[in-house]
């Protein structure tokens, strides 16, 4: 959840111009793998945002691909669906009952190496003192959303989240998982 989840949920929040979800629910478990990890091999997390729902899925033990892709994001709208990943994007139109496309189909392949572009942006910002394309605040919010999915999974609770105050409402057990407990003499001072 906090590996690919951070990257993919970051794009959802950027595209939809939101700070975070208001509700989170998760289901899954170690349904196939028999090893010493805590991480589920099957996980589905549903995020309720203002005006839309986002579903994150991860399946470790199934080779079925997402529309022929190993990973990615689908935005489903009333006129069509847009699939995207680091390789580019595709727009698949919805059709009228008579088979007429409600939007134009588009396929666009990525034209650059995004890791190089991110590195270049970061180095340029070190010199210019400007904020990078994905600054620490954006990274924090994207990571928080992935962590909320983990917390919903671990507690088996439907979570109510306030993205402005970054607080869980009405769930002390889940709230206790928002920060780590440090062993003495270690402590985090912010």
C-alpha positions as CSV (number, residue, x, y, z in Angstrom):
1,X,0.0,0.0,0.0
2,X,2.8,2.4,0.8
3,X,4.9,1.4,-2.2
4,X,2.9,1.8,-5.5
5,X,-0.1,3.1,-3.5
6,X,1.7,6.4,-2.7
7,X,2.6,7.0,-6.3
8,X,-0.8,6.1,-7.7
9,X,-2.9,7.9,-5.1
10,X,-0.7,10.9,-5.5
11,X,-1.8,11.1,-9.2
12,X,-5.5,10.7,-8.2
13,X,-5.3,13.5,-5.6
14,X,-3.3,15.8,-8.1
15,X,-5.8,15.2,-11.0
16,X,-8.9,15.6,-8.8
17,X,-7.3,18.6,-6.9
18,X,-8.1,17.2,-3.4
19,X,-6.2,17.0,-0.1
20,X,-7.5,13.7,1.0
21,X,-10.5,11.4,1.5
22,X,-13.2,11.7,4.1
23,X,-13.8,8.0,4.6
24,X,-11.6,4.9,4.2
25,X,-12.5,1.2,4.4
26,X,-10.3,-1.8,3.6
27,X,-10.6,-5.5,3.2
28,X,-8.1,-8.2,2.5
29,X,-5.7,-10.5,4.1
30,X,-3.0,-13.1,3.7
31,X,-5.2,-15.4,1.7
32,X,-2.6,-17.4,-0.1
33,X,1.0,-16.7,0.9
34,X,2.4,-18.5,4.0
35,X,5.3,-16.5,5.2
36,X,6.3,-14.2,8.0
37,X,5.1,-10.9,6.6
38,X,2.4,-8.7,8.1
39,X,1.5,-7.3,4.6
40,X,-1.7,-8.8,3.1
41,X,-1.3,-10.6,-0.3
42,X,-4.8,-9.4,-1.3
43,X,-6.0,-5.9,-0.5
44,X,-8.8,-3.6,-1.6
45,X,-9.2,-0.1,-0.1
46,X,-12.1,2.2,-0.9
47,X,-11.6,6.0,-0.4
48,X,-14.6,8.4,-0.4
49,X,-13.6,11.8,-1.6
50,X,-15.8,14.9,-2.1
51,X,-17.6,14.0,-5.4
52,X,-15.9,10.7,-6.3
53,X,-14.8,7.3,-5.0
54,X,-11.3,5.8,-5.4
55,X,-10.6,2.1,-5.2
56,X,-7.1,0.8,-4.7
57,X,-6.4,-2.9,-5.3
58,X,-3.3,-5.1,-4.8
59,X,-3.1,-8.8,-5.5
60,X,0.2,-10.5,-5.0
61,X,-0.8,-14.0,-6.1
62,X,-2.8,-13.4,-9.3
63,X,-1.4,-12.6,-12.7
64,X,-4.5,-11.0,-14.2
65,X,-3.5,-7.6,-15.5
66,X,-5.4,-4.4,-15.5
67,X,-6.6,-4.0,-19.1
68,X,-3.3,-5.5,-20.3
69,X,-1.1,-3.4,-18.0
70,X,0.8,-4.5,-14.9
71,X,-0.4,-1.5,-12.9
72,X,-2.0,1.9,-13.4
73,X,-5.0,4.1,-12.8
74,X,-8.4,4.2,-14.4
75,X,-10.5,7.3,-14.2
76,X,-14.1,6.4,-15.0
77,X,-16.4,9.2,-16.2
78,X,-19.7,9.6,-17.9
79,X,-18.1,10.3,-21.3
80,X,-15.3,7.8,-21.1
81,X,-12.5,6.1,-19.1
82,X,-8.9,7.2,-19.0
83,X,-6.2,4.7,-18.1
84,X,-2.7,6.0,-17.3
85,X,0.6,4.7,-16.1
86,X,4.2,5.8,-16.5
87,X,4.1,4.6,-20.1
88,X,1.4,7.0,-21.2
89,X,-2.4,7.2,-21.2
90,X,-5.4,6.0,-23.2
91,X,-8.9,7.4,-23.4
92,X,-11.7,4.9,-24.1
93,X,-15.0,6.5,-25.0
94,X,-18.4,5.6,-23.6
95,X,-20.9,5.0,-26.4
96,X,-24.5,6.1,-27.0
97,X,-27.1,3.3,-27.4
98,X,-26.6,3.7,-31.2
99,X,-22.8,3.1,-30.8
100,X,-21.6,6.7,-31.2
101,X,-18.6,7.7,-29.2
102,X,-19.2,10.3,-26.5
103,X,-15.6,11.5,-26.7
104,X,-12.6,11.0,-28.9
105,X,-10.4,8.0,-28.3
106,X,-6.8,9.0,-27.6
107,X,-3.6,7.0,-27.0
108,X,-0.5,8.8,-26.0
109,X,2.8,7.2,-25.1
110,X,5.2,8.9,-22.6
111,X,7.9,10.9,-24.3
112,X,10.4,11.1,-21.5
113,X,12.0,9.3,-18.6
114,X,10.1,10.5,-15.6
115,X,12.8,9.5,-13.1
116,X,15.3,11.8,-14.9
117,X,12.7,14.6,-15.1
118,X,12.0,14.3,-11.4
119,X,15.7,14.3,-10.6
120,X,16.3,17.3,-12.9
121,X,13.4,19.2,-11.3
122,X,14.7,18.5,-7.8
123,X,18.3,19.6,-8.6
124,X,17.0,22.8,-10.4
125,X,15.0,23.6,-7.3
126,X,18.0,23.2,-5.0
127,X,19.6,26.0,-7.1
128,X,16.6,28.2,-7.5
129,X,15.0,27.6,-4.0
130,X,11.6,27.1,-5.7
131,X,9.3,24.3,-4.7
132,X,9.7,21.1,-6.7
133,X,6.8,19.7,-8.8
134,X,6.0,17.3,-5.9
135,X,7.0,19.0,-2.7
136,X,7.2,17.6,0.8
137,X,3.6,18.6,1.6
138,X,2.2,16.7,-1.5
139,X,4.4,13.7,-0.6
140,X,3.1,13.8,3.0
141,X,-0.5,13.9,1.9
142,X,-0.1,11.1,-0.6
143,X,1.8,8.9,2.0
144,X,-0.9,9.7,4.6
145,X,-3.6,8.4,2.3
146,X,-1.7,5.1,1.7
147,X,-1.1,4.8,5.5
148,X,-4.8,5.4,6.2
149,X,-5.5,2.4,3.9
150,X,-3.1,0.3,6.1
151,X,-4.7,1.5,9.3
152,X,-8.2,0.7,8.0
153,X,-7.0,-2.8,7.1
154,X,-5.3,-3.4,10.4
155,X,-8.1,-2.2,12.6
156,X,-10.9,-3.6,10.3
157,X,-12.7,-0.3,10.9
158,X,-14.4,2.2,8.6
159,X,-12.4,5.4,9.2
160,X,-13.6,9.0,9.2
161,X,-10.8,11.3,8.3
162,X,-10.5,15.1,8.3
163,X,-7.8,16.0,5.7
164,X,-7.6,19.6,7.0
165,X,-6.8,18.7,10.6
166,X,-5.3,15.3,9.7
167,X,-7.3,13.6,12.5
168,X,-9.4,10.4,12.6
169,X,-12.8,11.0,14.2
170,X,-14.3,8.7,16.8
171,X,-11.7,5.9,16.7
172,X,-9.0,6.0,19.3
173,X,-7.5,2.7,18.3
174,X,-7.0,3.8,14.7
175,X,-5.8,7.3,15.9
176,X,-3.0,5.6,17.9
177,X,-1.6,4.2,14.7
178,X,-1.1,7.6,13.1
179,X,2.3,8.0,14.8
180,X,5.0,5.6,16.0
181,X,5.8,5.1,19.6
182,X,9.6,5.5,20.1
183,X,11.8,3.5,22.5
184,X,13.7,5.5,25.1
185,X,15.8,7.5,24.7
186,X,14.6,8.1,21.1
187,X,12.0,10.8,20.4
188,X,10.8,12.8,17.5
189,X,11.0,16.6,18.0
190,X,9.3,18.7,15.3
